[in-house]
Amino acid sequence: MTDKTQPKRVLITGCSSGFGLLTAVAVAKAGFDCIATMRNLNKAHYLEEALKQASATATIDRLDVTDAVCIKQIAEKYVPIDILINNAGILIMASALDMTEDEMRKIFETNYFGAVALTRAVVPGMIENHSGLIINVASLAGLIGHMFNASYSASKHALIGFTKSIRPELKPFNIKVVSVEPGYHKTEIIHANANLYENFYDKTSPLFEYNRGFLRLMLNKIVPRAIDPKPHYIIGKNATFATTAQWLGLTGLLEKFALRKLDDATNRENKRAEAKKSAGKKQTSNI
């Protein structure tokens, strides 16, 4: 059983860069027992430096989510895990026609099957403790599709479908399951971690020119306009409305609106209290 006096343990995958690195730093700084994992420990110095600058500490360990033995070892080594963040992912850019089957499978092995396997390894401990949280980092491409990235998009669609499916299954055990779908951000998934398909330079492909055109579009238009990841995000319609109003310089009007609503609510409550008081006096006088 989990020791309630100890900080919750958070296992995060893909922490060598991007969202994984930022999440690990934020989690560690918040006082959680952070287990930050990555496939290649040669890249651990980026996270180590970020943790040092944040005056935070985390356990850094190797985890290849496509390796069943490695997953089993990590799950057993750090049991119990209170929060799992499936963040590891890869991208291979190509048209659906040109990508090899091995490349398609490689994407699914990391982006989908890796997350599923790690979830299945961790969930028994969460069930035993009757508590847990699983966060699957999907993508906007998992909601609307993405040309010249069909397999990546399909893997994220699958991850979202998996998330939605296990959510009711695990709810009786007090385990929450959510997914997040970020759009383009300046992370390594669209830089060093993005790969061109094996036959990119095959001019016999009818989509050869389009593949090159999409790459140029990515380099010249999409990547430069991608936003930097932030440590905090606004979530929810009310929060979005309020921050948008602030950005438009409408905070004063928003405050007036809120105060008017407050006055209305107060007046209604006063009338209700007065009516209740009058009813009480009337009942007393009839005795």
VENNORCOR-V424315 format. One record per pair of residues at least 4 apart in sequence whose ideal C-beta (glycine too) atoms are under 6 Angstrom apart, sorted by the first residue. I is the first residue (numbers start at 1). J is the second residue. If there is no record, write none. Layout:
i->{I;I}
j->{J;J}
//
This chain:
i->{2;2;7;7;7;8;8;9;9;9;10;10;10;10;11;11;11;12;12;12;12;12;13;13;13;13;13;14;14;14;15;15;15;15;15;15;16;16;17;17;18;18;19;19;19;20;21;21;22;23;24;24;24;25;25;25;26;27;27;28;28;28;29;29;34;35;35;36;36;36;37;37;39;41;44;44;51;51;63;63;64;65;65;65;66;66;66;71;71;71;73;75;75;79;80;80;81;83;84;84;85;86;86;87;89;90;91;91;91;92;92;92;92;93;93;93;94;94;94;95;95;95;96;97;98;98;98;98;99;99;99;100;103;104;105;107;107;107;107;108;108;108;109;110;111;112;112;112;113;115;115;119;126;126;127;130;130;131;132;133;134;135;136;136;136;137;138;138;138;138;138;138;139;139;140;140;141;141;141;142;142;142;143;145;146;148;149;160;163;163;166;166;167;170;170;184;184;185;185;185;186;186;188;188;189;190;190;196;203;207;216;217;218;218;219;234;234;234;245;245;246;250}
j->{80;129;31;32;33;32;82;33;81;82;27;32;34;83;35;81;84;20;23;24;36;85;37;65;86;87;88;20;87;88;20;21;24;36;38;47;38;43;21;188;187;188;23;87;229;87;47;50;229;27;34;36;58;50;51;54;231;32;34;34;56;58;54;56;58;59;78;47;58;60;61;63;64;62;48;60;56;58;70;74;70;88;114;118;109;110;114;117;118;121;77;121;122;125;125;129;122;133;122;134;135;115;136;137;111;110;152;189;194;103;107;195;197;148;149;196;98;99;197;148;207;211;150;207;197;199;205;207;103;104;197;198;197;151;109;111;151;152;155;112;113;155;113;114;155;155;158;159;117;136;159;123;132;175;173;173;174;174;175;176;177;178;159;163;179;180;142;156;159;160;179;181;156;181;181;183;146;153;156;156;157;160;181;153;153;214;153;179;177;179;170;177;177;175;177;222;226;226;227;229;226;228;192;193;193;194;223;200;208;211;220;221;222;223;223;239;240;243;250;254;251;254}
//
